[in-house]
Amino acid sequence: MCAMPMQSAAPPIQVGGVVVRFLVERERAGGGLAMFEFDVAPGAKVPVAHRHDAYEETLYALRGLLTWTVDGERFELAPGECAVIPRGAVHRFDNLGTETATTLAVLTPGVLGPEYFLDVAAVIAAARGGPPDPAAVGEVMRRHGLTPA
């Protein structure tokens, strides 16, 4: 257990078939990291392949299977397994299974926060059930330090 419990004040954020729960926001960790869990429903629309040059992303699978593609290599991440996505690596994920997958993500340093997911959710909501505007999604990604591939 942490010497000082760190609870995020951010409520869960729904982005299509993905739900994000921040556990530690960058401000609470002095910018050193950000940590969140995310659930991915089977067949959910997920982010396009992208990279981030300002932080590493360490993943720990908690439930279900996500299929990841990192720099062209494809692998499944099962519960109890972890993976590190280095800065600059082009990556994406899919839930090809039949159950919701839950993964813990730790970003070092903690560059990305709930604002990114809220901004993407707003673009999706603006589409009113249709496909989101790819230019708007790309703009949000770039504003928050992600580069669409």
C-alpha positions in Angstrom: 0.0 0.0 0.0 1.2 3.6 -0.7 2.4 5.6 2.3 0.0 8.3 1.1 -3.1 7.0 -0.7 -3.6 8.8 -4.0 -7.2 8.9 -5.2 -8.1 10.7 -8.4 -11.0 13.0 -8.2 -11.7 12.3 -11.9 -14.9 10.3 -12.6 -14.8 7.5 -15.2 -14.7 8.8 -18.7 -16.6 6.9 -21.5 -15.1 7.2 -24.9 -17.3 5.0 -27.1 -16.7 1.4 -26.0 -13.7 2.3 -23.8 -14.1 3.5 -20.2 -11.1 5.2 -18.5 -10.6 5.6 -14.7 -7.6 7.7 -13.6 -6.1 6.4 -10.5 -3.2 8.9 -10.2 -3.2 12.1 -12.1 0.1 13.8 -13.0 -0.4 16.7 -10.6 -0.7 14.2 -7.6 2.6 12.5 -8.6 4.6 15.7 -9.2 4.4 15.1 -13.0 6.4 11.8 -12.6 3.6 9.5 -13.8 0.0 9.2 -14.5 -1.9 5.9 -14.0 -5.3 4.8 -15.2 -7.3 1.6 -15.8 -9.2 1.2 -19.0 -11.9 -1.2 -20.0 -12.3 -2.1 -23.7 -15.6 -3.7 -24.7 -15.4 -6.5 -27.3 -15.2 -5.0 -30.8 -15.0 -1.4 -29.5 -13.8 1.4 -31.7 -10.4 2.3 -30.4 -7.8 4.9 -31.1 -6.0 4.8 -34.5 -2.4 3.7 -34.5 -0.4 6.5 -32.9 2.8 7.3 -31.1 3.8 9.5 -28.3 7.3 11.0 -28.1 7.2 12.5 -24.6 6.4 9.4 -22.4 6.6 5.6 -22.1 3.5 3.6 -21.5 3.7 0.5 -19.3 0.7 -1.9 -19.5 -0.5 -4.5 -17.1 -3.4 -6.7 -18.2 -6.0 -7.3 -15.5 -8.8 -9.1 -17.3 -9.6 -10.3 -20.8 -7.3 -10.1 -23.8 -6.2 -7.1 -25.9 -4.4 -7.6 -29.1 -1.7 -5.0 -29.4 0.3 -4.0 -32.5 3.6 -2.2 -31.7 5.9 -1.2 -34.5 4.3 -3.8 -36.7 4.6 -6.7 -34.2 1.3 -8.1 -33.0 0.8 -9.9 -29.7 -1.9 -10.6 -27.1 -1.6 -9.2 -23.6 -3.3 -11.6 -21.1 -4.1 -11.1 -17.4 -0.9 -11.0 -15.4 1.3 -10.0 -18.4 2.9 -6.6 -18.9 4.3 -4.7 -21.9 6.3 -1.5 -22.3 5.6 0.8 -25.2 8.7 3.0 -25.7 8.6 6.6 -26.7 8.1 6.9 -30.5 6.7 3.4 -31.0 3.7 3.3 -33.3 1.0 1.2 -31.6 -2.7 0.4 -31.4 -4.9 -2.2 -29.7 -8.1 -4.2 -30.3 -10.4 -6.3 -28.2 -11.0 -9.3 -30.6 -12.4 -11.4 -27.7 -15.9 -11.9 -26.3 -15.3 -10.3 -22.9 -14.5 -6.8 -21.7 -10.7 -6.4 -21.2 -9.3 -4.3 -18.4 -5.7 -3.0 -18.5 -3.7 -0.8 -16.1 -1.6 1.9 -17.9 1.3 3.8 -16.3 2.7 6.7 -18.2 6.1 8.0 -17.3 6.4 10.9 -17.1 2.8 11.8 -16.4 2.2 13.9 -19.5 -1.3 12.8 -20.4 -4.3 13.5 -18.2 -8.1 13.1 -18.2 -8.4 16.1 -20.5 -7.3 14.1 -23.5 -10.1 11.5 -23.0 -12.7 14.2 -22.3 -11.7 16.1 -25.5 -11.9 12.9 -27.6 -15.3 12.0 -26.0 -16.6 15.5 -27.0 -15.6 14.9 -30.6 -17.4 11.6 -30.6 -20.5 13.1 -29.0 -20.5 15.8 -31.7 -20.7 13.1 -34.4 -24.2 12.2 -32.9 -23.9 8.5 -33.6 -22.0 8.8 -36.9 -18.3 8.4 -37.4 -16.3 11.2 -35.7 -14.5 13.8 -37.7 -11.0 12.3 -38.3 -9.4 15.8 -38.6 -10.9 16.8 -35.2 -9.7 13.6 -33.6 -6.3 14.1 -35.1 -6.2 17.7 -33.8 -7.1 16.5 -30.2 -4.4 13.8 -30.4 -1.7 16.2 -31.5 -2.8 18.8 -28.9 -2.2 16.2 -26.2 1.1 14.9 -27.5 -0.1 11.9 -29.6 0.8 11.7 -33.2 -1.6 9.6 -35.5 0.3 7.2 -37.6 
